[in-house]
């Protein structure tokens, strides 16, 4: 395993300490878990955007039609 040193602001270290699931959890473990959650959320958001784009055309067809306009003016 190759290990490296990164520089982060001290206030971020405080936030990371509070985010630990247990006191002896390493920052490496914590960051790996955070990245898993982030990547899963990102995948879910892409899927939601995909569904939304697909639905837009159908919703436009359903909402923007002459029959609805006739009922509004009745």
Backbone as CSV, one residue per row, in Angstrom:
resi,resn,N_x,N_y,N_z,CA_x,CA_y,CA_z,C_x,C_y,C_z
1,UNK,0.855,-1.179,0.000,0.000,0.000,0.000,0.896,1.236,0.000
2,UNK,0.614,2.153,-0.914,1.335,3.412,-0.983,0.564,4.451,-0.193
3,UNK,1.264,5.192,0.632,0.635,6.214,1.471,1.179,7.565,1.068
4,UNK,0.321,8.571,1.113,0.730,9.922,0.764,0.217,10.894,1.816
5,UNK,0.693,12.089,1.773,0.260,13.141,2.689,-0.472,14.201,1.881
6,UNK,-1.622,14.627,2.378,-2.354,15.711,1.721,-2.515,16.866,2.708
7,UNK,-2.627,18.043,2.190,-2.827,19.212,3.041,-4.286,19.617,2.983
8,UNK,-4.886,19.741,4.158,-6.272,20.217,4.255,-6.350,21.237,5.387
9,UNK,-7.359,22.059,5.324,-7.524,23.091,6.341,-7.907,22.468,7.678
10,UNK,-7.481,23.100,8.766,-7.735,22.569,10.103,-9.231,22.465,10.404
11,UNK,-10.024,23.406,9.904,-11.474,23.322,10.175,-12.093,22.091,9.506
12,UNK,-11.505,21.638,8.395,-11.991,20.416,7.751,-11.654,19.185,8.592
13,UNK,-10.502,19.207,9.236,-10.137,18.099,10.128,-11.153,18.004,11.263
14,UNK,-11.583,19.123,11.782,-12.591,19.139,12.851,-13.893,18.506,12.356
15,UNK,-14.291,18.844,11.155,-15.515,18.291,10.570,-15.357,16.784,10.354
16,UNK,-14.208,16.367,9.865,-13.958,14.942,9.649,-13.988,14.160,10.961
17,UNK,-13.420,14.724,12.015,-13.437,14.066,13.324,-14.874,13.840,13.793
18,UNK,-15.729,14.822,13.587,-17.133,14.710,14.007,-17.892,13.694,13.151
19,UNK,-17.428,13.472,11.930,-18.124,12.567,11.014,-17.750,11.097,11.221
20,UNK,-16.737,10.843,12.019,-16.311,9.455,12.232,-17.449,8.627,12.824
21,UNK,-17.551,7.387,12.394,-18.569,6.474,12.902,-18.162,5.889,14.246
22,UNK,-16.866,5.776,14.477,-16.342,5.300,15.754,-14.984,5.972,15.963
23,UNK,-14.552,6.130,17.221,-13.352,6.935,17.517,-12.069,6.500,16.810
24,UNK,-11.855,5.217,16.620,-10.598,4.756,16.025,-10.669,4.622,14.504
25,UNK,-11.764,5.063,13.920,-11.883,5.001,12.463,-10.836,5.920,11.838
26,UNK,-10.136,5.404,10.839,-9.105,6.218,10.186,-9.762,7.184,9.198
27,UNK,-9.033,8.240,8.893,-9.539,9.179,7.893,-9.645,8.490,6.534
28,UNK,-8.756,7.565,6.281,-8.798,6.814,5.034,-10.122,6.054,4.911
29,UNK,-10.518,5.342,5.971,-11.787,4.612,5.972,-12.965,5.567,5.823
30,UNK,-12.890,6.655,6.568,-13.966,7.641,6.526,-14.140,8.209,5.117
31,UNK,-13.047,8.580,4.493,-13.116,9.144,3.138,-13.593,8.118,2.123
32,UNK,-13.176,6.865,2.277,-13.662,5.817,1.374,-15.173,5.671,1.485
33,UNK,-15.695,5.660,2.708,-17.141,5.559,2.913,-17.877,6.768,2.339
34,UNK,-17.311,7.945,2.546,-17.928,9.164,2.008,-17.981,9.121,0.483
35,UNK,-16.912,8.623,-0.138,-16.876,8.538,-1.595,-17.885,7.523,-2.122
36,UNK,-18.079,6.423,-1.409,-19.096,5.449,-1.814,-20.481,6.098,-1.821
37,UNK,-20.796,6.817,-0.750,-22.089,7.487,-0.656,-22.224,8.529,-1.763
38,UNK,-21.183,9.310,-1.971,-21.202,10.349,-3.007,-21.433,9.742,-4.391
39,UNK,-20.691,8.682,-4.709,-20.824,8.059,-6.031,-22.201,7.430,-6.229
40,UNK,-22.748,6.796,-5.196,-24.093,6.221,-5.303,-25.138,7.309,-5.505
41,UNK,-24.991,8.407,-4.794,-25.921,9.532,-4.940,-25.823,10.116,-6.342
42,UNK,-24.617,10.237,-6.829,-24.395,10.779,-8.172,-25.051,9.892,-9.231
43,UNK,-24.908,8.559,-9.096,-25.539,7.632,-10.035,-27.055,7.780,-9.994
44,UNK,-27.609,7.875,-8.780,-29.052,7.998,-8.614,-29.551,9.298,-9.250
45,UNK,-28.802,10.372,-9.073,-29.205,11.658,-9.652,-29.180,11.612,-11.177
46,UNK,-28.191,10.921,-11.753,-28.144,10.786,-13.213,-29.355,10.010,-13.712
47,UNK,-29.733,8.981,-12.981,-30.904,8.183,-13.353,-32.173,9.033,-13.269
48,UNK,-32.296,9.828,-12.193,-33.457,10.704,-12.037,-33.527,11.736,-13.156
49,UNK,-32.383,12.305,-13.525,-32.352,13.274,-14.628,-32.773,12.605,-15.936
50,UNK,-32.307,11.402,-16.160,-32.658,10.643,-17.357,-34.174,10.430,-17.423
51,UNK,-34.760,9.990,-16.320,-36.208,9.771,-16.295,-36.970,11.072,-16.527
52,UNK,-36.503,12.138,-15.916,-37.163,13.426,-16.066,-37.165,13.873,-17.528
53,UNK,-36.045,13.712,-18.208,-35.965,14.112,-19.613,-36.894,13.277,-20.479
54,UNK,-36.976,11.992,-20.191,-37.872,11.125,-20.952,-39.332,11.541,-20.739
55,UNK,-39.655,11.878,-19.512,-41.038,12.217,-19.172,-41.456,13.585,-19.691
56,UNK,-40.517,14.482,-19.915,-40.852,15.837,-20.343,-41.702,15.856,-21.611
57,UNK,-41.315,15.099,-22.597,-42.058,15.102,-23.864,-43.487,14.606,-23.661
58,UNK,-43.661,13.544,-22.896,-44.999,13.005,-22.651,-45.837,13.986,-21.837
59,UNK,-45.233,14.614,-20.843,-45.968,15.576,-20.023,-46.399,16.778,-20.874
60,UNK,-45.527,17.219,-21.751,-45.885,18.328,-22.637,-47.081,17.927,-23.499
61,UNK,-47.048,16.712,-24.014,-48.149,16.205,-24.836,-49.452,16.160,-24.028
62,UNK,-49.375,15.718,-22.794,-50.573,15.598,-21.960,-51.113,16.953,-21.502
63,UNK,-50.214,17.871,-21.191,-50.646,19.145,-20.622,-50.937,20.210,-21.669
64,UNK,-50.215,20.183,-22.757,-50.397,21.206,-23.793,-51.249,20.647,-24.925
65,UNK,-52.543,20.538,-24.691,-53.390,20.031,-25.766,-54.665,20.869,-25.843
66,UNK,-55.294,20.827,-26.962,-56.471,21.640,-27.261,-57.657,21.302,-26.345
67,UNK,-57.806,20.048,-26.008,-58.934,19.640,-25.162,-58.877,20.322,-23.803
68,UNK,-57.709,20.416,-23.224,-57.567,21.092,-21.934,-57.896,22.578,-22.060
69,UNK,-57.457,23.190,-23.150,-57.735,24.604,-23.356,-59.230,24.845,-23.499
70,UNK,-59.930,23.931,-24.155,-61.384,24.061,-24.308,-62.077,24.008,-22.942
71,UNK,-61.632,23.123,-22.065,-62.236,23.023,-20.730,-61.968,24.278,-19.901
72,UNK,-60.801,24.864,-20.058,-60.466,26.080,-19.316,-61.361,27.238,-19.752
73,UNK,-61.744,27.264,-21.021,-62.537,28.372,-21.550,-64.040,28.105,-21.479
74,UNK,-64.458,26.952,-20.966,-65.882,26.605,-20.916,-66.619,27.411,-19.858
